[in-house]
Amino acid sequence: MDNLLKILSTRRWTGIVLIVLFGMIAYHNCLPNEMFWDDDDFINNNRYIRDFHYWPLWFSQNLVAGSYLVSNYWRPLLLTIFAIEWHWWHNWVYGWHAVSVATHILAAVTLFFLINRLFANILLALLTALIFVCHPVHNEAVVYVNSMGDSLATLILLSSLLLYTRFRQSQKPAWCSCSYWLALALFPLGMLSKETCFVLVGLLPLTDFLLLSKAKSFGGRVKQTAAAVWPFIVLGLIYVILRGTVLNFSNSFNFYNANNAFTTHPSIRIMTFFKAMTQYTGFLFFPYQLRVERQLPWGQSIFEWDVMTGGLIVAAMLVVAFKYWKTRPWISFGVGWFFIAIAPASNILVPINSVLYEHFLYMPMIGIALITVHLSLDWAQKHHIIPTLLKIFAVILGLFCAVNIHRNLDWRTSIGFYEQLVTYRPDDYRVINNLGMEYANKNIFDKALVTYLKAIALDPQNPVAYHNIAGTYRDTGHIDLALENFQKAIALNPNFIFTYRSLADLYWRLGQWEKCRESLLQILRIDPTDTNTRQALRMVEEKIKP
């Protein structure tokens, strides 16, 4: 044991190698996986990443505007990386997945350096980072390419915190510290990666107050912390103002635009968060049956077992945090980290588009991992069984890697993914429609038609399934049915550009030049910058000329 600590303390690259090794073991077999689900809107169909001439639009429009969609997301740095990757890899999935895995591993390495600098305990830092890099709850954020925003934002946030910690420990004034200015510069880059990096405005004061401030009194700590972190808070406020005005694409501060009991009653949202906390506890300590698109009914009563359980967990964590902030600040730090990092996804202040996702834990779980490892090391040192504890951790890490390796296969093919997911969500329109799309892409037209009809039955006011089933009718020679369903899609959404494109193509094949011209004009009405459509329009007008 002493030899291991000596090696780690003198050769930190040994710890880095272990983190990289375990990360590669956990995710090595995800590299051949197909890209689908939100990858279609974020990457595969996003024209903005395919031409660098669009780069100004990365900063002025929402993340999926290049796919003719509107979302609340504004992530220019993520789009920049996707654009670079597209020019490197195009459709070579190995490259896309390798970058995602590498970003996750880099975040774990940065966490290793941060924990070691904060606590001067290299074994604590290493075990925390190893749990982070291997934990199966992160699988969705790592294997699902467009979710790289989670690992990228976390990497930048941890780097900023590391540089800030280095500045505070150097005892230099902020104005002459390169580390301080670099930490400050990284903060907006993090928010350009994913909105959740905003939580640095809470994590930075938490870290400074509990672990870095040298003041003896509570008031002295507050004063020292405020003097150092106020520029970060100002940047955060500027970001909020921009997102609420010029960068407000679709009600940016309220992702859930329905008027119902959940959005209008904070008490229901709090109880629902308690329910989610029960689930999150299970994900963190017993990570099995992990999957996307979970349903969690809203909390209706404090006496529901999972509401009560989650409430007790939250209460216990808060009590412990307040009790030990002076004597065991690492406990308060870990608890505070969790709640600050989970706040954007808690639904308590602002209702969002989902109650529960595994990737919501990507950043928050760091606080729980730190507390768990610290308590384990304290207990093992007290009983002089550190070697035994390390063996236990090795077994746990091995199990985590095995779970990841198995779950990576769930994402191997789009059809396999959706067929498995539909067993859990048999009445989910999005899952059913996407499964139909994948059947159609693989020319399994009979299953595609049946699946699209089910999607239409689930949501007859959604134009997407009508558009998709029309494409399958077209490809199987049922032209009248194709035209009928394309027209239904347009009737439901007159700005559905994909249907106009399909109609223009179909009318071209049929030699119906006037109708083709009309469809092309509709495309240009929606997207006047489409040069290919302008060229096609000129060709059609040549056909129409007598």
NORCOR-V734988 format. One record per backbone hydrogen bond with DSSP energy under -1.0 kcal/mol. CO is the residue of the C=O (numbers start at 1). NH is the residue of the N-H. Records with the same first field share a line. If there is no record, write none. Layout:
CO: NH  NH
This chain:
1: 5
2: 6
3: 7
4: 8
5: 9
6: 10
7: 11
11: 14
12: 16
13: 17
14: 18
15: 19
16: 20
17: 21
18: 22
19: 23
20: 24
21: 25
22: 26
23: 27
24: 28
27: 30
30: 33
36: 39
37: 40
38: 42
39: 43  44
40: 45
43: 46
45: 47
46: 49
47: 50
51: 54
52: 55
54: 57
57: 61
62: 65
64: 67  69
65: 68
66: 47
73: 63
75: 79
76: 80
77: 81
78: 82
79: 83
80: 84
81: 85
82: 86
83: 87
84: 88
85: 89
86: 90
89: 92
91: 93
92: 96
93: 97
94: 98
95: 99
96: 100
97: 101
98: 102
99: 103
100: 104
101: 105
102: 106
103: 107
104: 108
105: 109
106: 110
107: 111
108: 112
109: 113
110: 114
111: 115
112: 116
113: 117
114: 118
115: 119
116: 120
121: 125
122: 126
123: 127
124: 128
125: 129
126: 130
127: 131
128: 132
129: 133
130: 134
131: 135
135: 138
136: 139
138: 142
139: 143
144: 147
145: 148
147: 150
148: 152
149: 153
150: 154
151: 155
152: 156
153: 157
154: 158
155: 159
156: 160
157: 161
158: 162
159: 163
160: 164
161: 165
162: 166
163: 167
164: 168
165: 169
166: 170
173: 176
174: 177
177: 181
178: 182
179: 183
180: 184
181: 185
182: 186
183: 187
186: 190
187: 191
188: 192
190: 193  194
192: 77  78
194: 197
195: 198
196: 199
197: 200
198: 201
199: 202  203
200: 204
202: 206
203: 207
204: 208
205: 209
206: 210
207: 211
208: 212  213
217: 221
218: 222
219: 223
220: 224
221: 225
222: 226
223: 227
224: 228
225: 229
226: 230
229: 233
230: 234
231: 235
232: 236
233: 237
234: 238
235: 239
236: 240
237: 241
238: 242
239: 243
240: 244
242: 247
245: 248
247: 249
251: 254
260: 264
261: 265
265: 269
266: 270
267: 271
268: 272
269: 273
270: 274
271: 275
272: 276
273: 277
274: 278
275: 279
276: 280
277: 281
278: 282
279: 283
280: 284
281: 285
282: 286
286: 288
301: 304
304: 308
305: 309
306: 310
307: 311
308: 312
309: 313
310: 314
311: 315
312: 316
313: 317
314: 318
315: 319
316: 320
317: 321
318: 322
319: 323
320: 324
324: 328
328: 331  332
329: 333
330: 334
331: 335
332: 336
333: 337
334: 338
335: 339
336: 340
337: 341
338: 342
342: 345
343: 346
351: 256
357: 360
358: 361
359: 362
361: 365
363: 366
364: 367
365: 369
366: 370
367: 371
368: 372
369: 373
370: 374
371: 375
372: 376
373: 377
374: 378
375: 379
376: 380
377: 381
378: 382
379: 383
380: 385
385: 389
386: 390
387: 391
388: 392
389: 393
390: 394
391: 395
392: 396
393: 397
394: 398
395: 399
396: 400
397: 401
398: 402
399: 403
400: 404
401: 405
402: 406
403: 407
404: 408
407: 410
409: 412
412: 34
413: 417
414: 418
415: 419
416: 420
417: 421
418: 422
421: 424  425
425: 428
428: 432
429: 433
430: 434
431: 435
432: 436
433: 437
434: 438
435: 439
436: 440
437: 441
438: 442
439: 444
440: 443
443: 445
444: 448
445: 449
446: 450
447: 451
448: 452
449: 453
450: 454
451: 455
452: 456
453: 457
454: 458
455: 459
459: 462
463: 467
464: 468
465: 469
466: 470
467: 471
468: 472
469: 473
470: 474
471: 475
472: 476
473: 478
474: 477
477: 479
478: 482
479: 483
480: 484
481: 485
482: 486
483: 487
484: 488
485: 489
486: 490
487: 491
488: 492
489: 493
493: 496
495: 497
496: 499  500
497: 501
498: 502
499: 503
500: 504
501: 505
502: 506
503: 507
504: 508
505: 509
506: 510
507: 512
511: 513
512: 516
513: 517
514: 518
515: 519
516: 520
517: 521
518: 522
519: 523
520: 524
521: 525
522: 526
523: 527
527: 530
529: 531
530: 534
531: 535
532: 536
533: 537
534: 538
535: 539
536: 540
537: 541
538: 542
539: 543
540: 544
541: 545
